Amino acid sequence: MRRLYIKDENDKHIYTNPAGLNIVGMKPDEFMGSTTRDLWPAQLANMLIDLDRKVIQDGRPRITEEWKKNTEKDDISWHRDIKFPIKLGSGKKLLGGIAIDITELKLNQQKLQDAYNEIEQLKQKLEEENLYLREEVELRHRHEEIIGDCAPVMEMLSRAEQVAETNSTVLILGETGTGKELLARSIHKLSLRNNRQMIKVNCAALPATLIESELFGRERGAYTGAMTRQLGRFEIADGSTIFLDEIGELPLDMQAKFLRVLQEGQFERLGKAETISVNVRIIASTNRDLAKAVSEGRFREDLYYRLNVFPITVPPLRDRIEDIPLLIWAFVKDFEKSMGKTIMKIPQKSIDTLQRYPWPGNIRQLRNVVENAMIISQEKILNLMPPVDPSLNSPESLELEAVERFHIVSVLEKTSWRVSGEKGAAKILALKPTTLESRMKKLGIMRPG
């Protein structure tokens, strides 16, 4: 088996495969950060380091001279390394290598060709994984830890810890904006695959015409416009975790192909009949009722049962209102850094008002409210108000006080927050200005800024 490795410009190893660990006789944590001189005798190490520098400097692949390794049984094995430069989109330079055992003189032209093909695949995989990493860093949740200590959140985290170190498929259930992706990241971080980046796929965002090539990859010329070969997300996630967000949006024709990957870990790229095998841990999420979708014929029953091995429900914000103060202050601290502002106090009246709001958009909506208030605030006291949402203006969805508050705020916005006068809100509401001001105070209504 070939030994694969990657080093940075300072000759420190950042990756190897199991064959590499076996050859040097080290554990993963011992190998990470080791240098060539830590692994080989001085003369051999100097030869390899000199060649590494040339590869990084001129950007051309090179092949080492034959070199020998003495084993503990006094056996001698002969090796040759193929070294190649890797330049990431960020400008960072790395060096990759494939060490080939040539003891039995089996190295021929075909093996060289196979090695070069493996180099290109490894390089492409690294570059594409790095691209996804940059995209994910920009899109990831701004908090590294899940915030909250209410009972529903503790139960959710307990189930996540139970399943994290297994390879079992996880189905995360929850409404939009509850933090399903954040939970998926937490599970991956606690798993045995956390040395690799989790790959995310938003099933709802992929066009139906491109979803197969995005998931399983394509060969050059597989269809009109396919000018280059592209690795699919499953191939990139080999050895790691793939997070399939909004799995309920996956088209029926793709569900059968996905089921095969889930059951057998195998698929084919578009335009090529060769079967590819991967070792991927699957975490899926949905805000839909998949059981209902099965009964309506919109989701495969066999796929549903394969996904529903270990379901975890993320509670909506209205079921964890005791966490709202913690979440608000976490968002405030976050925006303080980006906006250069300092908030010293949030009135308890604001907190109470937000805790009475039903939050159909959940944590994401709460974050937007805090951000909006931070933008317009010019003081160290932050006044927060629930969003004005016409869709919630009904007896079925709001308490009487919330309906009254919504109506008063709507009128005030139309009058540019003028209370008295012929064009003031009090006149429109048929109230005395003093009565309106009293109601505003009771309902926690304050002019923004």
C-alpha positions in Angstrom: 0.0 0.0 0.0 1.3 3.4 -0.9 2.2 5.9 1.9 0.7 9.3 1.4 1.8 12.4 3.2 1.5 16.2 3.2 3.9 18.7 4.8 3.9 22.5 5.2 6.7 24.8 4.1 8.4 24.3 7.5 8.7 20.6 6.9 6.1 19.7 9.4 3.8 16.8 8.6 0.0 17.6 8.6 -1.3 14.4 7.1 -0.6 10.8 6.3 -2.6 7.6 5.7 -2.6 4.4 7.8 0.2 3.0 5.6 2.4 6.0 6.5 1.8 5.5 10.2 2.7 1.8 9.9 6.0 2.5 8.1 7.2 5.1 10.6 5.8 3.2 13.6 4.0 6.2 15.1 0.6 7.1 16.4 -1.4 9.9 14.6 -0.8 12.5 17.4 2.9 11.7 17.4 3.1 12.0 13.6 1.3 15.3 13.3 3.9 18.1 13.5 6.9 15.7 13.1 9.6 16.6 10.5 11.7 14.6 8.1 14.6 14.6 10.5 12.4 13.1 13.2 11.7 10.1 11.0 14.9 9.2 9.0 18.7 9.1 9.5 20.5 12.4 8.8 21.9 11.6 5.4 18.6 10.4 4.0 16.7 13.2 5.7 19.0 15.8 4.1 18.5 14.3 0.7 14.7 14.3 1.1 14.6 17.9 2.5 16.7 19.3 -0.3 14.3 17.8 -2.9 11.3 19.1 -1.0 12.7 22.6 -1.2 13.2 22.4 -4.9 9.6 21.1 -5.4 8.2 24.0 -3.4 10.4 26.6 -5.0 10.0 25.7 -8.7 6.5 24.2 -8.4 7.4 21.0 -10.4 6.8 17.3 -9.3 10.0 15.3 -8.7 10.9 11.7 -8.0 13.5 10.8 -5.4 16.4 8.5 -5.9 16.0 5.0 -4.5 16.5 4.9 -0.8 16.5 2.1 1.7 15.0 1.5 5.1 16.2 -1.0 7.7 13.5 -2.7 9.6 13.6 -4.1 13.1 14.3 -7.6 11.7 17.3 -6.3 9.8 15.4 -6.6 6.6 16.0 -3.9 4.0 13.2 -2.3 2.0 13.7 0.0 -0.9 11.5 3.0 -1.6 11.0 5.9 -4.0 9.0 9.1 -3.3 7.0 11.1 -5.8 6.8 14.6 -4.5 4.5 17.3 -5.8 3.6 20.9 -4.9 0.2 21.9 -3.6 -0.9 25.6 -3.8 -4.1 26.4 -2.1 -6.4 29.2 -3.2 -5.3 31.2 -0.1 -1.7 31.2 -1.5 -0.5 28.7 1.1 2.1 26.3 -0.3 2.1 22.6 0.8 4.1 19.6 -0.3 2.5 16.3 -1.0 4.2 12.9 -1.5 3.6 9.3 -2.3 6.2 6.8 -1.1 6.2 3.6 -3.2 7.8 0.4 -2.0 10.0 -0.8 -4.9 11.6 -3.7 -3.0 10.3 -6.3 -5.4 11.1 -4.2 -8.5 7.4 -4.0 -9.4 7.5 -0.4 -10.3 6.9 -0.1 -14.0 5.4 2.4 -16.4 1.8 1.5 -15.5 2.5 2.0 -11.8 4.1 5.3 -12.5 1.0 6.3 -14.5 -1.3 5.1 -11.7 0.8 7.1 -9.2 0.5 10.3 -11.3 -3.3 9.7 -11.5 -3.4 9.3 -7.8 -1.4 12.5 -7.4 -4.0 14.4 -9.5 -6.9 13.0 -7.6 -5.3 13.8 -4.2 -4.5 17.3 -5.4 -7.9 17.9 -6.8 -9.5 16.5 -3.6 -7.4 18.8 -1.4 -8.2 21.8 -3.5 -11.9 21.1 -3.6 -12.0 20.3 0.1 -10.2 23.6 0.7 -12.8 25.4 -1.4 -15.6 23.9 0.6 -13.7 24.7 3.8 -13.5 28.4 2.8 -17.2 28.5 1.9 -18.2 26.7 5.1 -16.1 29.1 7.2 -18.0 32.0 5.7 -21.4 30.4 6.2 -20.9 28.6 9.5 -22.7 29.6 12.7 -20.8 32.4 14.4 -20.8 30.6 17.8 -18.7 27.5 18.3 -20.9 26.1 21.1 -24.6 25.6 21.4 -26.0 28.2 23.7 -28.7 27.2 26.2 -29.2 25.2 29.4 -32.9 24.5 29.4 -34.2 20.9 29.6 -35.0 20.4 25.9 -31.5 21.6 24.9 -29.8 19.3 27.5 -31.8 16.4 26.2 -30.8 17.2 22.6 -27.1 17.4 23.6 -27.2 14.2 25.6 -28.5 12.3 22.5 -25.9 14.0 20.4 -23.1 12.8 22.7 -24.5 9.2 22.7 -24.3 8.9 19.0 -21.3 11.1 18.2 -18.5 8.5 18.4 -20.5 5.8 16.4 -20.8 5.7 12.6 -24.6 5.5 12.8 -26.7 7.8 10.6 -28.3 10.7 12.4 -31.5 12.5 11.4 -31.9 15.9 12.9 -35.4 17.2 13.0 -36.5 20.8 13.6 -38.1 23.9 12.3 -36.2 26.4 10.1 -33.8 28.6 12.1 -33.4 26.3 15.1 -29.8 25.5 14.6 -29.8 22.0 13.0 -26.5 22.6 11.2 -24.8 23.7 14.4 -25.9 20.5 16.0 -24.6 18.5 13.1 -21.2 20.3 13.5 -21.2 19.5 17.2 -21.8 15.8 16.4 -19.0 15.8 13.9 -16.6 17.6 16.3 -17.2 14.9 18.9 -16.8 12.0 16.4 -13.8 10.0 15.5 -13.8 11.7 12.1 -13.2 15.2 13.4 -9.7 15.4 11.9 -11.4 16.0 8.5 -13.7 18.8 7.4 -17.5 18.1 7.5 -18.9 18.5 4.0 -22.3 20.2 3.8 -24.9 19.8 1.0 -28.0 21.9 0.9 -30.4 19.6 -0.9 -33.0 22.4 -1.3 -30.5 24.8 -3.0 -29.2 22.4 -5.7 -30.9 22.6 -9.1 -32.6 19.3 -10.1 -30.5 19.2 -13.2 -27.2 19.4 -11.4 -27.9 17.5 -8.1 -26.5 14.2 -9.3 -23.2 15.6 -10.5 -22.9 17.6 -7.3 -23.4 14.6 -5.1 -21.6 11.9 -7.1 -19.3 13.8 -9.5 -18.9 13.8 -13.2 -16.4 12.9 -15.9 -15.4 15.4 -18.6 -17.9 15.4 -21.3 -20.6 13.6 -19.2 -23.1 16.1 -20.5 -23.1 19.4 -22.5 -21.1 22.0 -20.7 -19.1 19.5 -18.5 -15.7 20.7 -19.6 -13.8 19.2 -16.7 -13.9 16.3 -14.3 -15.5 17.1 -11.0 -15.4 15.2 -7.7 -18.8 14.8 -6.0 -19.5 15.8 -2.4 -19.6 12.1 -1.3 -16.1 11.5 -2.8 -14.7 14.6 -1.1 -16.3 13.5 2.2 -14.6 10.1 2.1 -13.3 9.3 5.6 -15.3 12.2 7.0 -18.9 13.3 7.6 -21.4 14.6 5.0 -24.3 16.8 6.3 -27.3 16.7 4.0 -29.4 19.7 4.9 -33.1 19.6 4.0 -33.0 16.0 2.9 -36.8 16.1 2.4 -36.2 18.2 -0.7 -34.3 15.4 -2.5 -36.1 14.5 -5.7 -37.6 11.0 -5.9 -35.3 9.8 -8.7 -32.2 10.8 -6.6 -33.5 9.1 -3.5 -32.9 5.6 -4.9 -29.3 6.5 -5.8 -28.7 8.0 -2.4 -30.2 4.9 -0.7 -27.5 2.8 -2.4 -24.8 5.0 -1.0 -26.4 4.8 2.4 -26.6 1.0 2.3 -23.5 0.1 0.4 -21.2 3.1 0.3 -21.0 2.9 -3.5 -21.9 5.0 -6.5 -20.8 5.9 -10.0 -19.7 9.3 -11.4 -21.8 10.7 -14.3 -20.2 9.6 -17.5 -18.2 6.6 -16.0 -19.3 3.1 -15.3 -16.6 2.4 -12.7 -18.0 2.0 -9.1 -16.6 4.2 -6.4 -16.6 3.1 -2.8 -16.5 5.6 0.1 -16.5 5.5 3.8 -18.8 8.4 4.8 -20.8 9.1 8.0 -24.2 10.6 7.1 -26.0 13.3 9.1 -29.2 14.5 7.5 -31.7 17.2 8.6 -35.2 18.3 7.7 -37.9 20.7 8.7 -40.5 18.6 7.1 -42.7 15.7 8.4 -40.9 12.8 6.5 -43.5 10.2 7.7 -46.2 12.3 6.1 -44.2 12.7 2.9 -43.8 8.9 2.8 -47.6 8.4 3.1 -48.1 11.0 0.3 -45.6 9.2 -2.0 -43.1 12.1 -2.0 -40.4 10.3 0.0 -39.2 6.7 -0.2 -40.3 4.5 2.7 -37.1 2.4 2.6 -34.9 5.6 2.6 -36.9 7.0 5.5 -36.3 4.0 7.7 -32.6 4.0 6.8 -32.3 7.6 7.7 -34.4 7.4 10.9 -31.9 5.3 12.8 -31.2 7.9 15.5 -33.4 10.9 15.3 -32.6 14.1 17.3 -35.1 16.9 17.6 -33.9 20.5 17.9 -36.5 22.4 20.0 -38.0 25.6 18.6 -37.2 28.8 20.4 -40.8 29.1 21.8 -40.1 25.9 23.8 -36.9 27.2 25.3 -37.8 30.8 26.2 -35.6 30.6 29.3 -32.6 30.6 27.0 -33.6 33.8 25.3 -31.5 36.1 27.6 -28.4 33.9 27.1 -28.9 34.0 23.3 -29.4 37.7 23.2 -26.3 38.5 25.2 -24.3 36.1 23.0 -25.5 37.9 19.9 -24.8 41.3 21.5 -21.2 40.3 22.3 -20.8 39.1 18.8 -22.1 42.3 17.2 -20.2 44.5 19.6 -17.0 43.2 18.0 -18.1 43.7 14.4 -19.8 47.1 15.0 -17.4 48.6 17.5 -20.2 49.3 20.0 -20.6 48.5 23.7 -23.9 47.6 25.4 -24.0 47.7 29.1 -27.7 46.9 29.8 -30.8 45.5 28.2 -34.1 46.5 30.0 -35.9 43.6 31.6 -39.1 44.9 29.9 -37.4 44.1 26.6 -36.5 40.6 27.7 -40.0 39.9 29.0 -41.5 41.2 25.7 -39.3 39.0 23.6 -40.1 35.9 25.8 -43.8 36.4 25.0 -43.2 36.5 21.2 -43.8 33.1 19.4 -40.7 33.4 17.2 -41.7 31.5 14.0 -38.2 32.1 12.6 -36.6 30.8 15.8 -33.0 31.6 16.7 -32.2 33.1 13.3 -35.1 35.5 13.7 -34.0 36.5 17.2 -30.5 37.1 15.9 -31.8 39.4 13.2 -33.8 41.4 15.8 -30.7 41.9 17.9 -28.6 42.9 14.9 -31.3 45.4 13.8 -31.4 47.0 17.3 -27.6 47.1 17.5 -27.4 49.0 14.1 -29.8 51.8 15.2 -28.8 52.0 18.8 -26.7 55.0 19.8 -26.6 54.3 23.5 -25.2 51.7 25.9 -28.7 50.6 26.8 -30.2 48.3 24.1 -33.9 48.4 23.7 -35.3 45.4 21.9 -38.7 44.8 20.3 -40.2 41.8 18.6 -40.4 42.0 14.8 -43.6 43.3 13.2 -45.0 40.3 11.4 -48.4 40.7 9.8 -48.8 36.9 9.4 -49.0 36.7 13.2 -51.7 39.3 13.6 -54.5 36.9 14.4 -56.2 35.7 17.6 -55.0 32.1 16.9 -51.4 33.1 17.0 -51.0 36.0 19.4 -52.3 37.0 22.8 -54.5 40.1 22.9 -51.7 42.2 24.3 -49.4 41.2 21.4 -52.1 42.1 18.9 -52.6 45.5 20.5 -48.8 46.1 20.5 -48.6 45.2 16.9 -51.3 47.6 15.9 -49.9 50.5 17.9 -46.4 50.0 16.4 -47.8 49.8 12.9 -49.6 53.1 13.3 -46.6 54.8 14.9 -44.4 53.7 12.0 -46.9 55.3 9.6 -46.7 58.6 11.5 -42.9 58.5 11.8 -43.5 57.9 15.6 -45.4 61.2 16.1 -47.8 60.7 19.0 -49.8 63.9 19.2 -51.1 66.4 16.6 -53.5 66.1 13.7 -51.2 63.7 11.9 -50.2 61.8 15.1 -50.8 58.2 16.1 -53.1 59.2 18.9 -55.5 60.9 16.5 -55.6 57.9 14.2 -56.2 55.5 17.1 -58.9 57.8 18.6 -56.9 58.1 21.9 -55.7 60.9 24.0 -51.9 61.4 23.6 -51.4 60.7 27.3 -53.4 57.5 27.1 -51.4 56.3 24.1 -48.1 57.1 25.9 -49.4 55.2 28.9 -50.2 52.2 26.7 -46.8 52.4 25.0 -45.1 52.3 28.3 -47.1 49.4 29.6 -46.5 47.4 26.4 -42.7 48.2 26.3 -43.0 50.2 23.0 -40.1 52.5 22.5 -39.0 54.5 19.5 -36.0 52.9 17.8 -32.7 54.7 18.5 
